[in-house]
């Protein structure tokens, strides 16, 4: 298991700090908000794009561990800038069990500091930097994993949740 103790997130959001509030449209209709996880821990993971290889592996890994997270008192929410229709198709195609939310406006992505300039093949563009936040029942940030490597990540986060 890889240790990912980090002092600060991309927006300067650090353990002990208050997690920014949000309300977003979610898969299957309706909305999801930070308040929905009041009294529980929330694993909030940001992924660049639905149905790409890394994002699919990450979502499947979190889905596979969903029951273990629930037993440890944690909800899981994946967020990207994809429209809800893309989230629904992604969830159905891969039989995902975790909740997925859409932030097409980028407001929440910017509040969490994950909407950043990226570069690929010499081309610069804005996109989501794969990041995970563990938020406590009091809405305080407990841990941040910036620039996540997908393999083994869900297991690392689960270990952190269980260690609390």
N, C-alpha and C positions, 0 to 999 in steps of 0.2 A: 504494500500500500504506500502510495506517495503522500508525503506530508505537504500541505499547501497552506501553511499559516501565513497570512498576509495582513499587513497593517492597514492599507487603504485601498479603496476601489478606484475606478477610473475617474469618478467625479469628486474624488476627495471623500467619498462616503466610507467611513471607517467603522470598525467594530465599536459599539457603544453609541454610535450616532443614530438618529431617528431615520427610519426608512421613509422615503417620499410616498405620500398617499397616491393612489391611482384607482381609476375605474375604467375598465376596457371592455370592448365587445369580445365575446369568447366563442369558442367552438360550440356548435349546437344551438346557438342563439342565446340571448340574454347578455348579462355583463358579469364581470368578476372584479372584485376590489380587494385592497389590502385588508379592509375591515372584515371581509368574509373569513379570514383566518385568525380573527381575534381569539386569544386564549390558546392558540396553537403555534407551533413553529411553521414557517413557510420557507420552502426551498424555491427560490425565484431564479429560474435560469433563462438566460437570453441566448437565442440562437439566430444565426444570420439568415437562413432561408429554409422554408419547409421543403421536404422531399429531396434534399441534397444528401450526399453520402454521410458526411460527418454529423449533420443535424439529425438524420434518420437514426444513426447508431446511438446518438445521445438520447433521443426520445425513446427509443426501444429500451435502452438500459434503465432510464428512469421508470418507464412503464413496468419493466420486469421487477423492479424493487419497490413498486408503489405500496404493496401491502406491508412490507417491512418499515417503510417510512411512516405509514399510518400507525403501526404498532408503537413506533417511537414518538408519536404525537406530532407528526409533521405532514403538512399538505405540500403538494408539488404543483408549480405553475410554470409552464414554458411560454415565453413571449418572443414574438418576432414582428417585423413590419409587414408581413404577408397579410392579405385580406382574409377575413373569416372564411370565405369560400375555399381558399387554398388550405387553411388550417383544417377545415372539415374533411377535405379530400385527403390530406396528409394523414390525419387521424384514422380515417376509414381504411385507406390503402395498407397501412402498417399495423392496424388493430391496436392503436395506442390507447392507453388507459389514463394517461395524465391529462390534466386540463391544459388547453392552449388558448392564448389570448393574442389579440391583434392590436398593434399600435401603429396604424398607418400615418398618424399625425406626427409621430416621433417625439411627442411631448414627454411621455413617460420614459422612453429610451434615453432622451437627453437628461432628464432628472436623475436617472441612475448612472449617467456618464458612459453609456455603452454605445451611443451613436457617435462614431468617430470617423475621421478621415483614414482611409485604408489605401493600400497600393497593391496592385497585382499586374505583373508583366509591364511595369513602368507606367501604368495608368492609375491616376488617383481618383478616388470616389468616396462617398460616405456610405457607411454600412454599420452593421452591428458587430461589435467585438464580443466574441463568445465569453460570457461572464456569468458567475453564479453568486447569489447572495443567500445567506442563511439568516432569516429574520426571526427574532424571538416573539413570544406571545405578547410582549409589551411594545411591539413594533420597532424595537431597537435592533440594529444590525449586529449579529453575533460573529459572522465570519464572511469573508469575500474571497472568491477564487477568480482572479482576472486572467484573461487570455487562456482559457481552459483548453487542455488537451483532452479529447473525448474519451479515449480508452482508459477505463478504470475510474473515470470521474464520478459517476453515480455511486460507486462503491465507496469512494473517498468521502463524499458528502454524507452518505448514510453513516459511516463510521463517526464523522464529526457530530451528527445529530445524536447518535447513541451515546457519545461520550459526555453529553451535557447533563 
